[in-house]
Amino acid sequence: MADSTKRTVRKGRVYPMKVADVEYRAFIWQSGSGFCGRLEDQPQVALCRGRTVVAVRNQLSAALLALQAQDLK
């Protein structure tokens, strides 16, 4: 059986975000009837899903705040 070398290419937008005076870049794309997003260069923040782009951005910023609070402990 031949090895598959398929690559996934997602078309989306990069949204700049500022959380606690730190700049981040969120990549958000449409997936079916909803949206998915993740932060660039932040693999510890999990993929977020929501019905709107704003909901995904809010989830990503909440995940960042939780991660920063955990780091401060």
Rosetta blueprint (number, residue, H / E / L):
1 M L
2 A L
3 D L
4 S L
5 T L
6 K L
7 R L
8 T L
9 V L
10 R L
11 K L
12 G E
13 R E
14 V E
15 Y E
16 P E
17 M E
18 K E
19 V E
20 A L
21 D L
22 V E
23 E E
24 Y E
25 R E
26 A E
27 F E
28 I E
29 W E
30 Q E
31 S E
32 G L
33 S L
34 G E
35 F E
36 C E
37 G E
38 R E
39 L E
40 E L
41 D L
42 Q L
43 P L
44 Q L
45 V L
46 A L
47 L L
48 C E
49 R E
50 G E
51 R L
52 T L
53 V H
54 V H
55 A H
56 V H
57 R H
58 N H
59 Q H
60 L H
61 S H
62 A H
63 A H
64 L H
65 L H
66 A H
67 L H
68 Q H
69 A H
70 Q H
71 D H
72 L H
73 K L
